[in-house]
């Protein structure tokens, strides 16, 4: 194998590891909804407005986390597909 092919395959392994880490993060995001419990003390201290803003903040946090993790997963998958094509091209051309 060529040095370039070795580097590409090492990068592929690295991206697979990062994608695995993102999958773990993706499965943990729903636990952030537990922060909704903070709406109760916010209601007691600041009333309806405080609890509403707390709920809005938690939902926004969860939605943002899902979005960012989803975008990063798609990015890694795209890079992995490109690397696989490059490796296949190197194998076919022999270099």
Helices and strands as residue ranges (DSSP letters): H 3-28, G 29-37, H 38-46, H 48-93
